[in-house]
C-alpha cells in the first residue's frame, strides 16, 4: 500500500471502508483540513478478506482521493454537486499489512473511528487478541491497544459510529472484557478505563450508492453528534459535527421522528397495497394517501408527545427537515430495504411514542393503527436500546 508523504499527519485510524464513512466522517475531516481547522489525516484499515473489499482498499490506496456526489435538498435549496475528499493518508489491509497497522497505531494514532455494521461487535468463539491476526474488530482493537499500552502508554480517543445505543461505552465494555479474559493484566485494564476516552456518537446521513471505482452518492443532510466528555479533542471541525451535553435526546429524536416515519410509511404502504406501484420513499411523498396522513401523524401525535418529553430539541424544524429529506428527488431509498425486520422496528420506533402519549393522556390513532396492524401495542420497552438499522 502507498505510504503518506512526510508532511501528512496520519493520526486517525478508521476501521472500515464503508461508503457511509467515505461520505461522512472522511468528508468532514477533508473539509476541516481544507479550512485549516485541523491537521489530522486518516489511515483506513480494510478488515475483510473478501475480494471486493480488497479491490476497494487497493483503489483507495492508489488514489487517496475520491468524489462524493451530494444530491438532494437542504434548507429549501436543491443541491446537486460533486466534492472531492482529500483526507486519506493510507489504506491498509489487515491480513497483509498488520505490522504496519500496529506500528502506526503505537506511534501516530490519536483517534479511532469505526463503522463495522450491525454485527461488527460480534466475536467468534475461538477469537483471541493474542492471535497473530485476530478475526473480529473488537479483538483486533484490543490487540492494538495492548501493543500501544506496552510500548508508549499514551491514551487514545475512540469514537465508534455504529448505530448502537451508547456505542462508545458498549465498545469499552467489550474491549475491557477481552483484555481481562486474555491478558489478565490489571494495569492494562486500568489504562483502558482511565487513559483512553470512549466517546458515544450518533451519525445520521443517507448514503445511497457508490461511485466506481471509489466514491459515494449521499444526501446533503448530515449530522455527527458527539457526547461531550472531559478531555475530548475533536479530530476535525465542521458545522455538522456537533458536541452535545446529552446524546440521548438526539438519539430519541432520530429514532422517534425519522426512523418512526420510515416504518410508519412501510406499514401504510403494505396496508394500502401499494407494494407493486411504489418502490421508493420519494414516491410516497408524491402520494396524498401517504404524505398527508404522515404529516398529520407527525404534527398532531408525535410532535406534542416528544416536545413534552424532550423539550428544547427543535422538533418542528427536525420534522420539516425529515420531510425534506424524504422528498429528495435524487434518492432511491427503497421501501423493501426499510421493511426488513419490520415488526421489531415498529416495537422500537413507534410503540414507545404510543406509550408516552398514553401516559400523557394524548390520543395517537394514526400511530396506533400501524401498531395494531402487526399486533405491536404496549411494547415500548427499551426505548432506543438495540436500535441498529435506519
Residue pairs with C-beta under 8 A, 6 or more apart in sequence:
1 57
1 61
1 90
1 91
1 92
1 93
1 97
1 100
2 61
2 62
2 64
2 90
3 90
4 10
4 41
4 89
4 90
8 41
8 89
9 39
9 40
9 41
9 89
10 41
10 42
10 43
10 89
10 90
10 104
10 108
10 109
11 40
11 41
11 108
11 109
11 110
11 111
11 235
12 29
12 40
12 41
12 42
12 43
12 109
12 110
12 111
12 112
12 113
12 235
13 42
13 43
13 45
13 101
13 104
13 105
13 109
13 111
13 112
13 113
14 21
14 25
14 26
14 42
14 43
14 44
14 45
14 112
14 113
14 114
15 45
15 47
15 112
15 113
15 114
15 115
15 116
15 137
15 140
15 141
16 44
16 45
16 46
16 47
16 114
16 115
16 116
16 117
16 120
17 44
17 46
17 53
17 56
17 57
17 60
17 91
18 115
18 117
19 207
19 209
19 210
19 216
20 115
20 161
20 203
20 205
20 207
20 216
21 113
21 115
21 161
22 66
22 68
22 85
22 207
22 214
22 215
22 216
23 68
23 85
23 205
23 207
23 216
23 217
23 218
24 161
24 203
24 205
24 207
24 218
24 222
24 224
25 42
25 113
25 115
25 161
25 203
25 224
26 42
26 85
26 87
26 88
27 68
27 83
27 85
27 87
27 222
28 222
28 224
28 236
28 238
28 240
28 241
29 38
29 40
29 41
29 42
29 87
29 235
29 236
30 84
30 85
30 86
30 87
31 236
31 238
32 38
32 236
32 237
32 238
33 39
33 40
33 41
33 86
33 87
33 236
34 86
35 237
37 236
37 237
37 238
38 234
38 235
38 236
38 237
40 110
40 111
40 235
40 236
41 87
41 88
41 89
42 87
42 88
42 89
43 88
43 89
43 90
43 91
43 92
43 101
43 104
43 108
43 109
44 57
44 60
44 88
44 90
44 91
44 92
45 92
45 93
45 94
45 101
46 53
46 54
46 56
46 57
46 91
46 92
46 93
46 94
47 53
47 94
47 116
47 137
47 140
48 54
49 95
54 93
55 213
56 213
56 214
57 91
57 92
57 93
59 213
59 214
60 66
60 88
60 91
60 214
61 90
61 91
61 92
63 214
64 86
64 88
64 89
64 90
64 91
65 84
65 85
65 86
65 88
66 84
66 85
66 211
66 214
66 215
66 216
67 82
67 83
67 84
67 85
67 211
67 215
68 82
68 83
68 84
68 85
68 211
68 215
68 216
68 217
68 218
69 80
69 81
69 82
69 83
69 211
69 215
69 216
69 217
69 218
70 79
70 80
70 81
70 82
70 83
70 218
70 219
70 220
71 79
71 80
71 217
71 218
71 219
71 220
71 328
71 330
71 331
72 78
72 79
72 219
72 220
72 221
72 325
72 328
72 329
72 330
72 331
73 79
73 220
73 324
73 325
73 327
73 328
73 329
74 219
74 220
74 221
74 324
76 324
79 220
80 330
92 100
92 101
94 101
94 133
94 140
95 133
98 132
98 133
101 144
102 143
102 144
102 147
105 144
105 147
105 148
106 144
106 147
106 148
106 151
106 152
107 152
109 156
110 156
110 157
110 233
110 235
111 156
111 157
111 158
111 159
111 235
112 141
112 156
112 157
112 158
112 159
112 160
113 159
113 160
113 161
113 235
114 120
114 137
114 160
114 161
114 162
114 171
115 160
115 161
115 162
115 203
116 137
116 162
117 162
118 162
118 163
118 388
118 389
120 137
120 162
121 137
121 138
121 162
121 164
121 170
121 171
121 174
122 136
123 136
123 138
123 139
123 174
123 178
124 135
124 136
127 134
127 135
127 136
127 139
128 134
128 139
128 182
129 139
129 140
129 142
129 143
129 146
129 178
129 179
129 182
129 183
130 143
130 182
130 183
131 139
131 143
133 140
134 140
134 142
134 143
138 171
138 174
138 175
138 178
139 178
141 158
141 171
141 175
142 175
142 178
142 179
142 182
145 156
145 175
145 179
145 192
145 196
146 179
146 183
146 188
148 154
148 156
149 188
149 191
149 192
153 191
153 195
154 195
155 191
155 194
155 195
155 196
155 197
156 196
156 197
157 196
157 197
157 199
157 232
157 233
157 235
158 168
158 171
158 172
158 196
158 197
158 198
158 199
159 168
159 199
159 201
159 226
159 235
160 167
160 168
160 171
160 199
160 201
161 167
161 201
161 203
161 224
162 388
163 203
163 387
163 388
163 389
163 390
164 170
164 388
165 251
165 384
165 385
165 386
165 387
166 200
167 200
167 201
168 198
168 199
168 200
168 201
168 227
169 198
169 200
171 198
172 192
172 193
172 196
172 198
175 192
176 189
176 192
176 193
179 185
179 188
179 189
179 192
180 189
197 229
197 231
197 232
199 226
199 227
199 229
199 232
200 226
200 227
200 247
201 224
201 225
201 226
201 227
201 247
202 223
202 224
202 225
202 247
202 250
202 251
202 254
203 223
203 224
203 225
204 221
204 222
204 223
204 225
204 254
204 258
205 218
205 219
205 221
205 222
205 223
206 218
206 219
206 221
206 325
206 331
206 333
206 390
207 216
207 217
207 218
207 219
208 217
208 218
208 219
208 331
208 332
208 333
209 216
209 217
209 332
210 216
210 217
211 217
217 330
219 325
219 328
219 331
221 321
221 325
222 240
223 240
223 242
223 250
224 238
224 240
224 241
224 242
225 242
225 244
225 247
225 250
226 232
226 234
226 241
226 242
226 243
226 244
226 247
227 243
227 244
227 246
227 247
228 243
228 244
228 245
232 243
234 241
234 243
244 250
248 384
249 310
249 313
250 313
251 384
251 387
252 306
252 309
252 310
252 383
252 384
253 306
253 310
253 313
253 315
253 318
255 348
255 349
255 383
255 384
255 387
256 302
256 306
256 349
256 352
256 353
257 298
257 302
257 306
257 315
257 318
257 319
257 322
258 322
258 325
259 345
259 348
259 349
259 387
259 390
260 302
260 349
260 350
260 353
261 294
261 298
261 322
261 326
262 281
262 338
262 345
262 349
262 390
263 338
263 342
263 345
263 346
263 349
263 350
263 370
264 294
264 297
264 350
264 366
264 367
264 370
265 281
265 284
265 290
265 294
265 335
265 338
266 335
266 338
266 339
266 342
267 342
267 346
267 370
267 373
267 374
268 289
268 290
268 293
268 294
268 370
269 275
269 278
269 284
269 290
269 335
269 339
270 339
270 373
271 373
272 289
272 290
274 287
274 290
275 335
278 284
278 287
278 290
278 335
279 332
279 334
279 335
279 336
280 331
280 332
280 333
280 334
280 335
281 326
281 331
281 333
281 335
281 338
282 326
282 327
282 328
282 329
282 331
282 332
282 333
284 290
284 291
284 294
284 326
284 335
285 291
285 323
285 326
285 327
293 366
294 323
295 323
296 366
297 364
297 366
297 367
298 319
298 322
298 323
299 319
300 366
301 353
301 357
301 362
301 363
301 364
301 365
301 366
301 367
302 319
302 353
302 367
303 315
303 316
303 319
304 362
305 353
305 356
305 357
305 360
305 362
305 364
306 313
306 315
306 353
306 356
307 313
307 315
308 360
309 356
325 331
338 390
340 389
341 389
342 374
343 374
343 376
345 389
346 370
346 371
346 374
346 376
347 376
347 379
347 380
348 382
348 384
348 386
348 387
349 387
350 367
350 370
350 371
350 376
351 371
351 376
351 377
351 378
351 379
351 380
352 380
352 382
352 383
353 364
353 367
354 364
354 367
354 368
354 371
354 377
354 378
354 380
355 378
355 380
356 380
357 363
357 364
357 367
358 364
368 377
371 377
